[in-house]
């Protein structure tokens, strides 16, 4: 590069034409251009400068776009981080040797799916302190990742304050580290006995992000419910095909499964509406 700079200096190229060439050579995956005063003139330097500058601009635009988009679960371009939360999976396959067993299986799986959806929605932060926001925080407890509420008492002290007191004093630092490592964006204050956390008011932008997240979780729950309905109906149709039940009983059972599904989907919608209302409160 030293000889290249000297050659360009001998050629009296303006700094604005020379600098971009060396800047471009710093981009990974590219090599500097070899410029010789015996083989290049001012017009060629200008052409190289233009080509290189255009490539740099495209590369920087792509990097800026990637940074703005952010990663999974929220996060780029200065947006507030949103903790990744998922609805726990339930095996949606329904089996049964008779319609009573099939319907019972459908009810149990849908009930579990509804509970998992409720739990996931409850883990989303609101504008007010809630012990549920720590349900997904995992603490290293004797070598095992353990939910924070299982190793400490979480209490709401005021409209903006939560206190956390570990059952074992020796785990205080572990609890503190787990909170800091989470995506909650909260800062624990460890006084040596318990942890106090000030829960700041959510910005309007963050509220909208959480509402969007809640809608996604509710939809995941409803998709699981529909899958359970589908496999339940398939199980009933199989009994009919095997001549274990008649057409009327098959149709009646399928209608019952649909009613159970509709009821649970309404319950999910109610959970979502309550969460949206909670998030809208200032």
C-alpha positions as CSV (number, residue, x, y, z in Angstrom):
1,X,0.0,0.0,0.0
2,X,2.9,2.3,0.6
3,X,4.2,2.0,-3.0
4,X,0.6,2.5,-4.2
5,X,0.2,5.7,-2.2
6,X,3.6,6.9,-3.5
7,X,2.5,6.2,-7.1
8,X,-0.7,8.1,-6.6
9,X,1.1,11.0,-5.0
10,X,3.5,11.2,-8.0
11,X,0.5,11.3,-10.2
12,X,-1.0,14.2,-8.2
13,X,-4.4,12.6,-7.7
14,X,-6.7,14.6,-5.5
15,X,-7.2,13.2,-2.0
16,X,-10.9,12.8,-2.5
17,X,-10.2,10.4,-5.3
18,X,-7.4,8.5,-3.5
19,X,-9.0,8.0,-0.1
20,X,-12.0,5.9,-1.2
21,X,-9.7,3.4,-2.9
22,X,-7.9,2.7,0.4
23,X,-11.1,2.8,2.4
24,X,-12.6,0.1,0.0
25,X,-9.5,-2.1,0.5
26,X,-10.4,-2.4,4.2
27,X,-13.7,-4.1,3.5
28,X,-13.3,-7.8,4.1
29,X,-13.1,-10.0,1.1
30,X,-11.6,-7.3,-1.2
31,X,-8.1,-6.6,-2.3
32,X,-6.5,-3.2,-2.9
33,X,-6.1,-2.0,-6.4
34,X,-2.6,-1.9,-7.8
35,X,-2.1,1.5,-9.4
36,X,1.0,2.4,-11.4
37,X,1.8,5.9,-12.9
38,X,3.0,4.2,-16.0
39,X,-0.3,2.5,-16.7
40,X,-3.1,4.7,-15.4
41,X,-4.2,8.3,-16.0
42,X,-6.6,10.6,-14.1
43,X,-9.6,9.3,-16.0
44,X,-8.9,5.7,-15.0
45,X,-8.4,6.8,-11.3
46,X,-11.8,8.5,-11.5
47,X,-13.4,5.4,-12.9
48,X,-11.9,3.2,-10.2
49,X,-13.0,5.7,-7.6
50,X,-16.6,5.6,-8.9
51,X,-16.8,1.8,-9.1
52,X,-15.3,1.3,-5.7
53,X,-17.5,4.0,-4.0
54,X,-20.6,2.5,-5.6
55,X,-19.7,-0.9,-4.2
56,X,-19.0,0.6,-0.7
57,X,-22.3,2.3,-0.7
58,X,-24.2,-0.9,-1.6
59,X,-22.3,-2.8,1.1
60,X,-23.0,-0.1,3.8
61,X,-26.7,0.1,2.8
62,X,-27.0,-3.7,3.2
63,X,-25.3,-3.7,6.6
64,X,-27.6,-0.8,7.7
65,X,-30.7,-2.7,6.5
66,X,-29.6,-5.8,8.4
67,X,-28.9,-3.9,11.6
68,X,-32.3,-2.2,11.4
69,X,-34.1,-5.4,10.9
70,X,-32.7,-7.0,14.0
71,X,-32.6,-10.5,15.2
72,X,-35.2,-13.1,16.4
73,X,-37.5,-11.9,19.1
74,X,-37.2,-8.2,18.6
75,X,-34.2,-6.2,18.7
76,X,-32.4,-4.1,16.0
77,X,-32.2,-0.5,15.0
78,X,-32.6,0.9,18.5
79,X,-36.0,-0.7,19.2
80,X,-36.6,-2.0,22.7
81,X,-35.8,-5.6,23.2
82,X,-38.7,-8.0,23.5
83,X,-38.1,-11.2,25.3
84,X,-38.7,-14.3,23.3
85,X,-41.7,-16.2,24.6
86,X,-43.3,-19.3,23.1
87,X,-46.4,-21.3,23.8
88,X,-45.4,-24.7,25.2
89,X,-46.0,-27.5,22.6
90,X,-48.7,-30.1,23.2
91,X,-48.9,-33.3,21.2
92,X,-51.9,-32.6,19.0
93,X,-52.4,-36.2,17.9
94,X,-55.7,-37.6,19.1
95,X,-56.3,-41.3,19.4
96,X,-59.1,-43.5,20.9
97,X,-60.8,-46.8,20.5
98,X,-64.2,-45.2,20.9
99,X,-65.8,-41.8,20.6
100,X,-65.9,-41.2,24.3
101,X,-62.1,-41.7,24.6
102,X,-61.5,-39.5,21.6
103,X,-63.7,-36.6,23.0
104,X,-62.0,-37.0,26.4
105,X,-58.6,-36.8,24.7
106,X,-59.6,-33.8,22.7
107,X,-60.8,-31.9,25.8
108,X,-57.6,-32.7,27.8
109,X,-55.2,-31.6,25.0
110,X,-57.2,-28.4,24.4
111,X,-57.3,-27.6,28.1
112,X,-53.5,-28.0,28.3
113,X,-53.0,-25.8,25.2
114,X,-55.3,-23.1,26.7
115,X,-53.3,-23.2,29.9
116,X,-50.0,-23.0,28.1
117,X,-51.3,-20.0,26.1
118,X,-52.4,-18.3,29.3
119,X,-49.0,-18.9,30.8
120,X,-47.2,-17.5,27.7
121,X,-49.4,-14.3,27.7
122,X,-48.8,-13.9,31.4
123,X,-45.1,-13.7,30.9
124,X,-45.3,-10.6,28.7
125,X,-44.5,-7.4,30.6
126,X,-47.1,-4.8,31.3
127,X,-46.9,-1.3,32.5
128,X,-47.2,-2.5,36.1
129,X,-45.2,-4.9,38.1
130,X,-46.2,-8.6,37.9
131,X,-44.5,-11.6,39.4
132,X,-45.4,-13.5,36.2
133,X,-42.8,-11.7,34.1
134,X,-40.1,-13.8,35.8
135,X,-41.7,-17.1,34.9
136,X,-39.3,-17.5,32.0
137,X,-36.2,-16.4,33.8
138,X,-33.9,-19.4,34.3
139,X,-31.5,-19.5,37.2
140,X,-28.5,-21.8,37.4
141,X,-29.5,-23.8,40.5
142,X,-27.1,-26.5,41.5
143,X,-26.2,-27.1,37.9
144,X,-29.8,-27.1,36.7
145,X,-31.6,-24.4,34.8
146,X,-34.6,-23.6,37.1
147,X,-37.4,-21.1,36.7
148,X,-36.8,-18.1,39.0
149,X,-40.2,-18.5,40.9
150,X,-39.1,-21.9,42.0
151,X,-35.9,-20.6,43.8
152,X,-37.2,-17.3,45.2
153,X,-40.2,-15.4,46.4
154,X,-41.4,-12.7,44.1
155,X,-43.5,-9.9,45.6
156,X,-44.9,-6.7,44.3
157,X,-44.0,-4.0,46.7
158,X,-45.5,-1.0,45.0
159,X,-46.8,0.3,41.7
160,X,-43.2,0.3,40.3
161,X,-41.3,-2.0,42.6
162,X,-40.8,-5.8,42.8
163,X,-38.7,-7.6,45.5
164,X,-37.1,-11.0,45.0
165,X,-35.9,-13.0,48.0
166,X,-34.2,-16.4,47.3
167,X,-35.1,-19.3,49.4
168,X,-31.4,-19.9,49.9
169,X,-29.2,-16.8,50.5
170,X,-26.3,-18.5,48.6
171,X,-28.3,-18.3,45.3
172,X,-28.7,-14.5,45.5
173,X,-25.9,-13.8,43.0
174,X,-27.2,-16.5,40.7
175,X,-30.7,-14.9,40.7
176,X,-29.2,-11.5,40.0
177,X,-27.2,-12.9,37.1
178,X,-30.2,-14.6,35.6
179,X,-32.2,-11.4,35.6
180,X,-29.4,-9.4,34.0
181,X,-29.0,-12.1,31.3
182,X,-32.7,-12.2,30.5
183,X,-34.4,-10.0,27.8
184,X,-36.6,-8.2,30.4
185,X,-34.4,-5.1,30.3
186,X,-34.6,-4.7,34.1
187,X,-31.8,-3.8,36.5
188,X,-31.7,-5.7,39.8
189,X,-30.5,-3.9,43.0
190,X,-28.9,-6.4,45.2
191,X,-28.6,-5.3,48.9
192,X,-27.1,-8.5,50.1
193,X,-30.3,-10.0,51.4
194,X,-32.9,-9.5,48.6
195,X,-33.2,-8.0,45.2
196,X,-35.3,-5.0,44.4
197,X,-36.2,-4.1,40.9
198,X,-37.8,-0.9,39.7
199,X,-40.2,-1.6,36.8
200,X,-40.2,1.4,34.5
201,X,-43.3,2.6,32.6
202,X,-43.5,1.2,29.1
203,X,-43.1,3.5,26.1
204,X,-45.9,3.6,23.5
205,X,-43.6,1.9,21.0
206,X,-42.8,-0.9,23.4
207,X,-46.5,-1.4,24.3
208,X,-47.2,-1.9,20.6
209,X,-44.4,-4.5,20.3
210,X,-45.8,-6.4,23.3
211,X,-49.3,-6.3,21.8
212,X,-48.0,-7.7,18.6
213,X,-46.2,-10.4,20.5
214,X,-49.4,-11.2,22.4
215,X,-51.3,-11.6,19.2
216,X,-48.7,-13.9,17.8
217,X,-48.8,-16.1,20.9
218,X,-52.6,-16.2,20.8
219,X,-52.5,-17.3,17.2
220,X,-50.1,-20.0,18.0
221,X,-52.5,-21.3,20.7
222,X,-55.4,-21.3,18.2
223,X,-53.4,-23.1,15.6
224,X,-52.6,-25.8,18.1
225,X,-56.3,-26.1,19.0
226,X,-57.3,-26.4,15.4
227,X,-54.7,-29.2,14.9
228,X,-56.1,-31.1,17.8
229,X,-59.6,-30.7,16.3
230,X,-58.3,-32.0,13.0
231,X,-56.7,-35.1,14.4
232,X,-59.8,-35.7,16.6
233,X,-62.1,-35.6,13.6
234,X,-59.7,-37.9,11.7
235,X,-59.9,-40.4,14.6
236,X,-63.7,-40.3,14.5
237,X,-63.7,-40.7,10.7
238,X,-61.5,-43.8,11.1
239,X,-63.9,-45.4,13.5
240,X,-66.7,-44.8,10.9
241,X,-64.5,-46.2,8.1
242,X,-63.8,-49.3,10.2
243,X,-67.6,-49.6,10.8
244,X,-67.1,-49.2,14.6
245,X,-69.7,-46.4,14.6
246,X,-72.4,-45.3,12.2
247,X,-72.6,-42.1,10.1
248,X,-75.0,-40.3,12.5
249,X,-72.8,-40.9,15.5
250,X,-69.7,-39.9,13.5
251,X,-71.3,-36.6,12.5
252,X,-72.6,-35.9,15.9
253,X,-69.2,-36.5,17.5
254,X,-67.5,-34.3,14.9
255,X,-70.0,-31.5,15.7
256,X,-69.2,-31.9,19.4
257,X,-65.5,-31.6,18.8
258,X,-66.1,-28.5,16.7
259,X,-68.1,-27.0,19.6
260,X,-65.3,-27.8,22.1
261,X,-62.8,-26.2,19.7
262,X,-64.9,-23.0,19.2
263,X,-65.3,-22.7,23.0
264,X,-61.5,-22.9,23.6
265,X,-60.7,-20.5,20.7
266,X,-63.1,-18.0,22.3
267,X,-61.2,-18.5,25.6
268,X,-57.9,-17.7,23.8
269,X,-59.5,-14.5,22.3
270,X,-60.7,-13.5,25.8
271,X,-57.2,-14.0,27.2
272,X,-55.7,-11.9,24.4
273,X,-58.3,-9.1,24.8
274,X,-57.5,-9.0,28.6
275,X,-53.8,-8.8,27.8
276,X,-54.2,-6.0,25.3
277,X,-56.3,-4.1,27.8
278,X,-53.7,-4.6,30.4
279,X,-50.9,-3.4,28.1
280,X,-52.9,-0.3,27.0
281,X,-53.1,0.9,30.6
282,X,-50.6,3.7,31.4
